[in-house]
Amino acid sequence: MDDAIITFISSYIDLTPDEKSVIQAQNIIKTYPKGTVLLAHGDLAQDCFFILKGCVRRYYIVDGDERTTEFFTENQGITPVSYLTKQPSDYYLSCLEPCVIALGSDERNQLLLEKVPKLARLIAQMSTELLVKSQITSDNFKNMNPENRYLHLLETRPDLVARIPLQHIATFLGMTPVSLSRLRKRITLKR
């Protein structure tokens, strides 16, 4: 799995063999079974995550109901707000599938940047891409009705619909599972 990190980084920047070795030495890669909670509400995040394999769901519990706000899959990073603010987390991160994840920490990340300074470009680019994606997701949620949100999800991330339980897709789209089932049936009849 170390190669997955190198392949991903190499798609953005060229790495020397020495730089590849440094990166592989700094990443701690762990395997987590389905259902593992990586971060719970009230916990202080100690690590940031890079998904090599699997799917992680971010969700809140509001009035006893889980509300999904994001899904993270292969080649996506997760930097919990708690990790940045050093405050307890307001949400949960949970593995929806068996996951293989590279863990990062302030210390390891700083060491990586010292030894491979060009990673700063990659981090800046990924931060910009994440900010843009987050803004688009937020705007789409506010400006689209539930049917258009679902159609947009089918168009932009069809893999999610195939691999994630419908109740989590429903809360991500801001509806109940029953409403999503009706919507899916209506869309199927239109086609």
Summary of the structure (lengths in Angstrom):
residues: 191
radius of gyration: 18.1
end to end distance: 40.9
largest distance: 57.2
contacts: 545
relative contact order: 0.15
helix: 51%
strand: 22%
